[in-house]
Amino acid sequence: MNEFLGRVRGWIRTASGLGSHDEEPDLSVSDRERRHERRSAWLRLAVLVILTLNLMLGEHSGNILVHANVLGGYALASAVALALSLSRRGLAWTGAAFVVVDALAIVALFHEHLFGSATALNPDHALTTTTFAIAFVLLNHVALRLRASLILLYAGLVLAGWISLLIVKGVIENRWNSPASAVLATDAALATAFAFAAFVTFLIIQEHGAWLTSALKLERRRLSLSRFFSPGIVAELQSGSVDLERRTAAVMFVDLRSFTHFAETAKPTALSELLVDYRTHVAQAVFDWGGTVDKFIGDGVMAVFGHPWAKPDDGERAIRCALQLSQSLIRWKRQRREEAKPALDAAIGLHIGLVTAGVLESGQHYEFTVVGDAVNVAQRLERLAKELDAVLVVSAAILERRLPSAEAVPWVWRDQVELQGREGVLKVAYLPRSSAWVWKSP
């Protein structure tokens, strides 16, 4: 039974254009607008039923043709709206056009109650409950479009027509000082109540619009940050600041060997599959050790440990990540070969030093930026790995911190290393690709 009811609810949501809750984050602005139009078109049928009951059950004092014309016109407008929504066609102003039709239909019904009788206005005159209810039903109907401007358009037309009819009726009947004037006063009070309801609805939709704009901005920020940070860090950054700051951080570069040649000869599908698999593999390792992915540059991945917050164990986590990744990328290559897939060697460069890091906002896009000498050194150490036939090259600066994870590694040391494009020399250590050493996580 629950499964059946679930299917029925799903069918109703799909048919009415409501969509599923799971689809909400993926809807574009145009998709949301189309969904609102479809929902509005289907709900017009409910209003049509109310108008039909009003025609069949109400007392119209011989003015049944007025109600019949209103019903026919509304039915035609509803059919057009439904056809446009189902075909996903229609101009941008059609929503406003249908709101005008709704408002004019209400004014026509008010006109019938004020001028439909051949006799003079009498104290028993009053709007029928059904007609007055239809005005509020259509107000709610317009509100479901979640556009404050349409509320103003609908309520403005209804109130302008309603009050104008009351004034004209009072002038024609010349009954401002008669007992019947109490009836006009009652209608004016009802119009005031309608205006208040429309005003409250307008405020609610405006508040909803502000909330939605804020929520979408936060979601865009979250999605942008999730490209760089692990899920746990993203949650903490939602209410925090990631402005540019200078701090000490460990920077790691990962790159594939012979990728350029492979990219020139590989099929696009094979190239895409390898890059996605490789990037996912590297990013997951970085996130597992609390690092930040700065950027993907083709086959290159830049990661940072020590931002958005510097921690005492940044260097330790960075070296653990580099050691684990150097081993897992070797296994990754071996596994891909066993599966008859393209496989390439990878190399890693790691250094620690001062950087300037933070998130910069550029329009609708957030970009994580890390600059400084430590970035340049780490990138050149990764390039040096090719000359040394190494899987991992690290600077002495990070090993001088006496990190527990680095002590048992059979490093090969090189002094007085010159890095291209950088003055001075550097002492480095590397792990040869041919090394049989296997790192075990503590």
N, C-alpha and C positions, 0 to 999 in steps of 0.2 A: 504493500500500500504506500509506504513512504517513497519507494522508488517511482511509483506511478505519479504521486503528487509532485515529486521533484521534476519529472518529465513535463507534467502539465505546466508547472511554474516556468520551466525553461522555455516551453513553447510560447507561453503568454508573453514572457519578456522579449523573446526574439521577434514575435509577430508585432508587438506593440512598439518595437524599436528601443526598448529599455536597455537591452544588452545584459551581459553578465557582469558581476562585480569583478571578476578576474580580468576583464578587458579594460577596466577603467584607466589604469596607468598608461595603457598603450594608445588611448584614443587621442587623435589630433583635434585641433580646434574645429576644423571643418567637419570631422566625424561627429563631434559632440553636437554641433549645430544641426546636422542631418538627423541625429538621433532625437533631438528635441522636436524637430519638425514632424518626424514620424509619430512620436508619442502624442503630440498635439493633434495630429490628424485622426488618430484612433480615438482619442478622448472626445472629439467632436461628435462621435456617434452617440456617446452617453448624453450629451446635451441635446442631440436630436430627439432622443427618446423622451426627455423631459418636455421639450416643446410639443411633441406629439400628444403626450398625456395632458398637457395644458389645453391643447386644442379640443381633445375628446371629452374631457371632464369639466372644463371650466365653463362659467357663464359669461358669454361675450356680447349679450344684448343685441344680437343681430349682426355683429361685426365679425362673424366667423371668417369672412373673406380676408380681413386684415391678418388674422393669425395664420390662415392657410397660406397667404402670400409670404409671410415671414418664414413659415415652416418650409415652404418650397425653395425659397431663396437660400435659406441656411443649408438645406439638404444638398442643393447644387454646389454651394461653396465647400461643403464637407467632402463631397465626391471629388472635386477638383483637388482639394488639399491632400486627400488620401492618395489619389493617382500620382500627384507630383512627388509625394514622399516615398512611395513604393518604387517609382522609376528613378528616384534620386535626381530629379530635374527641378527646375524652377529658379527664378532670379532671386537675388538677395533681398529684394523688397517684398516678396510674396508674403512673408510672415507679417509684415506691417499691414499689407492689403487685407489679409484675413482678419486681423484685429479690427480694422475699420469696418468690415462687414459685420462682425460681432456687435460692435458698438451701435451701428445703425439699426441692427435688428432690435436691440433693446430700446432704442429711442422710438422705433416704430410701435412697439408694444405699449410704451408709455403714452404715446400719442393716441392710441386706440382707447385707452382708459380715460384719457382726459377729454377727447373730442369725439369719441365713437358714438356716444348717445345723442339722440335727437332732442332730448329734453335738456333743460337747464341743469347746471351743476347742483347736486343736492347733498345734504349732509351724510347720506349713506355712501357716497362715492369714496372709493379707496382702491389702491392697487391690490390686485389679488396676490395671495401669498406665493403662488407659483411663479408669477411674473417677476416679483421682487427677488425671489430666490434665484431665478435664471440670471439676473444681473450679477449676483455674487458667484454663481457657478462659473460664469464666463470670466469673472475677475480671477478666480483661482486657475481657470484654464490658461489665461494669458500669463499668469505668474509662473506656470510650469515651464515656460520658455526661458525663464531665468534672465530676462532682459528688462531692466528697470525702465528703459525708454518706452517699451511697449505698454507697461502699466500706466505711464503718464498719458500715452496716446489713447488707450482705451478709456480710462477713467475721465480724462479731459473731454472726450467726445460725448460720453454718456452724461456727465454732469452738465456740460454746456447745453446739450439737447434737452435734458430734463428740466433744468431751471428756466430755459427759454420758453418751453411749453407752459410751465406754470405761470410765468409772467404774462404770456399772451392770453392764456385762459382767464386770468384775473382781469385783464384789460377788456377782453371781449364781453365777459359776463358782467363786468362792472360790479363785482360783489366783494370789493375789498372790505366793506364795512358790514357785510351781511354775516349771518351765522355760518353760511357755507364757506366763509374765508378760513374757518378752522380746518376744513378739509385740505385747503391749499397749504396751510401751516403744517399739517401732518405730513403731506408729501415733501415739504421743504425739510422737515426733520429727518425723514427717511433718506433724502438726498444727502444731508449732512452726515448721517451714519455711514452711507455708502462711501462718501469722500474720506471719512476717517479710516475705514477699512482699507481703501485703496492706498492711503498714505502709509499706513502701517505695513502693508504688503510691499510697497515701494522701498521702505527702509530695510525690511528684511532681505529683499533681493540685493539691495546695494551692499548690505553687510556680507551677504553670501558671496557676492562678486569680489569684495575686498579679501575675504578669507580664502577664496579659491585662487586669487592671484598670488597671495602669500604662500599658499600650499604648493602651487606649481613652481614658484621660485625656489622654495626649499627642496622640492623634488629634483629640479634641475641641478641644484647645488649638490644634492646627495649623489645623483648619477654621475656628475663630473668628478666629485671626490672619490667615488667608488672605483674610478679608473686608476687612481693612484694609491689609495690607502686600503688596508684590510678592513673588513666589515666592522670589526670592533672599534677601530680608530675613527671610521666614518661616523659611527653613532655618537662618539664623544665630540667630534668636530661640528655636529649639527648646530650646536649652540655656542661654539667657541670661535676663536679667531685664528686664522692661518695667514696673517699678514707677513710680509717679508721681514725676516730676522737673520742676524748673523750668529752662527753657532758652530761648534765642532760636530762633524758628522762623518760617518763612513760612507764612501761612495763606491758602488760596484757596477762594472760594465760587463755585459755578457754579449758574445757575438758568435756567429757561425762562420766556420772556415769555408772558403771556396763558394760562398753563397752567390756572389755575383755571376760566376760562370754557370751555376745551376739555374739561376733565374733567367738567364739568356736562352737556355735550351729547354727548360721544363715547360710542360703544359700549365696553363693558368690554374686548372683545378688541382694539380699536384702541388704547385707552388703555394696556393692558398691553404691546402690541407696541412702541409708541412709547417707553415708559419703559425697557423692557429694552434697546432699541437705543441709546437716549441714555445710559443708565447705563454700559453696556458700553463705549461710545465714550469717555466721560470717564474711567472707571476705567483703561482701557488706557493712555490718555495719561499719567495720573498715575503709573502703575506704570513706564511706559517711562522716565520721568525720575526714578525713585527716590523718588517721593513715597508718602504714606500716605493711604488713604481713611479719613477719620474716621467719616463716617456718610452715609447717604442719607435725606433728609427729603422725601418726595414727589418733586417734580421738582428738589429742591436736592441738591447734592453738596458736601461739605466735605472738603478735602484739606489735608495738612500736609507741609511739607518741613523736615526738621530733627529728626524723631523716627522711630524710637527712638534714633537717634544724631545729634548735631549735627555737620555737616561744613562746612568753609570755603566750599564752593560751593552751599550750600542756597539762597541767594538767586538765584544764577545759574540753577540748575536749575528753580527755581520760575518765574522770568520766562520761561525758554525754554518750559516747559510751557504757561504762560498764553498766550504768543504763538502757539504752534503750535495750541493748542486753540481759540483765538479764530478762527483761519483755518479749521481743519478743521470746526468747528461750522457755519460759513457754508456750506462745501461739503456738509456733511451735510444741511442744510436744502434746498439746491438739488437734491441727489440724490433726496431723499424726494419732493419735488414732481414731479420727472421720473417717478417711479415711481407717481404718483397716491396717495401716502400722506400722512397728516397731517404737517405740518411747522411748527415753531415757531422763533422766534429765541431765542438764548441770550445770557447776559451773564455776565461774570466780574469778581470783585473780588479784589484781591491786596494783602496788607499783611504786614510783618514786624515782630516784636516779641517780648516775653516772654510765654511761655505755661507752663502746668502741664499736662503730658501723661503718659499711661501707660495701662496696661491694668488694669482692675479686674475681679476675679472675683466673680461673684454666683451662687452655687450651681453649676449646670452650665454657666453662660453667662459668656463673657468679653466685656467691653465696653471699647472704646478710648475714652478720654476726653481731650479737650483743652479747657481753659478759660483765660480771661485776656482782657485788654483787646484784644490783637491779634486775637482771634477776633471780638469785637464790631465792631471797625473793619473787618475784611475783609468781614463780612456786610453792613455798611451801605454799603460801597463798591460791592458788587454791586447793592444796591437803588438806589444813586445812578446806576448805569448806565442805568436806565430814564429818569430825568429828562434825562440828557445824550444819550440815544439813542446810547449807546456799546456796543461789543462787549467792551471791557476797560477797567477803571478800576483804577489802582494808586496807592498812596500814595507821597509823595516820599521816605519813609523807605527804601523798597527801591531807588529810583532813585539816591539819594544814595550808594549803594555802588559806583556807576560800573561797573555790570555790562556786559560787552562786548555781550551780546545786545540790550540796551536802547538802546544809543547811536544806532543807525541808524533807530530807530522815530520816525515823525513825530507825536510826542506833542502833545496839546493840553493846556496847563496851566491850572489854576484855583487861585487863592490864596484863603485865608480861607473854606474850605468848612466849613459846620456840618453835622455828622452828627446825625441824629435820635437822641435819647436819650443823647447824649454831650456833656459839657462841653468847651469849647474849640473851636478851629478847626484845620483840616488843609489842607495843600497836596497836591493830587492831580494826576495826569496821566491822560488817557484817549485811547483810540483810537476815533474816530467809526465808527459802523457803515457810513457812506457812504465811508469811506476806501478808496482803490484800492491802498493799500500791501499788498505781499505779503511775508510773512516767510519767509526761507529759512534752514533749519537749518544751523548752522556745520559 
